[in-house]
Amino acid sequence: MEKAEIGLIGLGVMGSNLALNIAEKGHPVAVFNRTTSRTGSFFKAAGELRRMIVPCSTLKEFAASIRPPRPIIIMVSAGPAVDEQIAALRSVLSSGDIVIDAGNANFRDTVRRFTDLKDSGLTFIGMGVSGGEEGARHGPSIMVGGTRDAYARVEKVLTDISAKYEGEPCAAWLGPDGAGHFVKTIHNGIEYADMQMIAEIYGVLRDGLGMAPKEIGGVFAEWNKGRLNSYLIEITAKVLAADDRETGRPMVDMILDRAGQKGTGKWSAIEAQTLGVSATAIEAAVSARVLSSLKTERLAAEKAYALGDLPKISGDRQEILRDLELALFAGKIAAYAQGFAVMEAASKQFDWRLPLPTIAKIWRAGCIIRSQFLGTLAEAFQESGELPNLLMAPAFIEMMKEAHPSLRRILARAVESGLPMPALSSALAYFDSYRQGRGTSNLIQAQRDFFGAHGFERIDAEGAFHGPWGMGG
């Protein structure tokens, strides 16, 4: 076989599927895994694709199998393992070779690695990959950060293996150093919010309306035909329709209500705060997962407060279902507005010049938050140029005008019934705060000046002023 076009290290589930995807798209790929038996078993199971795969047992053999300048994808656990792998590669690579971290890295680590390798002759790419196991195998959304020259070397491979939306590749160069991994982090933050909001609507259907899982699944399946059409709504319907093979009961009812997380949602919330951008729906979703982990405490609190059966929501069933659909849509708009506002702030802070319309486009297929909604979002950013917030795009103004009354009604009913709606309520509060020309922070500024002499601005004069409250505090 001719030399491989690209190399891949780390044959776990994601790495294996990505390597098969590369091979299937006609690009010879060299593979290496620290546990060599894993390399052998992967190669054996590759079937007809073995002719496009070069299995290697040492890093030296691996490097020699790839056409220079060598692009090498690392698919190992984020953190120290990536640094260890880079250190090991430096002894076998040459000037111009490209190290590509395709894991869920903290973008600050990516910036550091990019800087560390800057004078070594090697080039570093931080590449966000979204789509899970299926996406890695058949076409993910790919978000690249690094130099344009480095991207040019791997562009053909990456666009070939990426998901396609109406024939357009869902892969793009987004900016230097940590830009790709930052965008992937915010993607995951929006994903957290989207999933939490769906779960909250599920809670209203289950506990507020007393609906069974399959019936709820039917509602989500119907919603997936309209404005909420998306991967997450689609799989929600399928999850709710599934039965447990052992008990015959609905599978969802057999799953402990304790959600895990790997850190990207938390990073989204932290970076939003660091950049001074409000991302309340994302923060609420992260907090909800933390609270979900306190299962023992929650059971004790339920007993202490003698919760009993929650009161059901009454009224016309079809009207409530329509309100629930629109409430979820309104929350989704707010969450995306927050996520894109964070990316816009980061773009300015780090001089990345992130192409927001392009980001929306490469999320239309392959990634976890893919939806028809993203096409409208991309158009909004393209048409409006310097858009301060998605909520100010004409198309989204009209959508929110239609949807936010439903969100209010659903939240009011949920509060009366004791149903927690942290992400959706945060989304509404964000929307109301954003559209209110005169808020209440004037009082906070007065308080800060009273106890700390921090000063404040006046509505009728420029400069900093202090109030007439003397030395109190």
Salt bridges, closest charged atoms under 4 A:
GLU5 OE2 - ARG67 NH2 3.03
GLU5 OE2 - ARG153 NH1 3.06
GLU24 OE1 - LYS25 NZ 3.85
GLU24 OE1 - ARG137 NH1 3.08
ASP83 OD2 - ARG112 NH2 3.19
ASP83 OD1 - ARG113 NE 2.85
ASP97 OD2 - ARG70 NH1 2.70
ASP101 OD2 - ARG113 NH1 3.50
ASP109 OD1 - ARG112 NH2 3.56
ASP116 OD2 - ARG112 NH1 3.74
ASP160 OD2 - HIS27 NE2 2.72
ASP160 OD2 - LYS156 NZ 2.61
GLU168 OE1 - ARG364 NH2 3.12
GLU191 OE1 - HIS187 ND1 3.81
ASP194 OD2 - LYS332 NZ 2.92
ASP207 OD2 - ARG206 NH2 2.88
GLU215 OE2 - ARG317 NH1 3.84
GLU222 OE1 - LYS225 NZ 3.30
GLU234 OE2 - LYS238 NZ 3.08
ASP243 OD1 - LYS214 NZ 2.44
ASP257 OD1 - LYS295 NZ 2.54
ASP257 OD2 - ARG298 NH1 3.03
GLU271 OE1 - ARG108 NH2 2.89
ASP323 OD2 - ARG409 NE 2.86
GLU325 OE2 - ARG227 NE 3.91
GLU344 OE2 - LYS348 NZ 3.65
ASP351 OD1 - ARG353 NE 3.66
GLU398 OE2 - LYS401 NZ 3.89
GLU402 OE1 - ARG227 NH1 3.34
GLU402 OE2 - ARG322 NH2 3.77
ASP432 OD1 - ARG408 NH2 2.42
ASP432 OD1 - ARG435 NE 3.32
ASP449 OD1 - HIS466 ND1 2.68
ASP460 OD1 - ARG458 NE 2.81
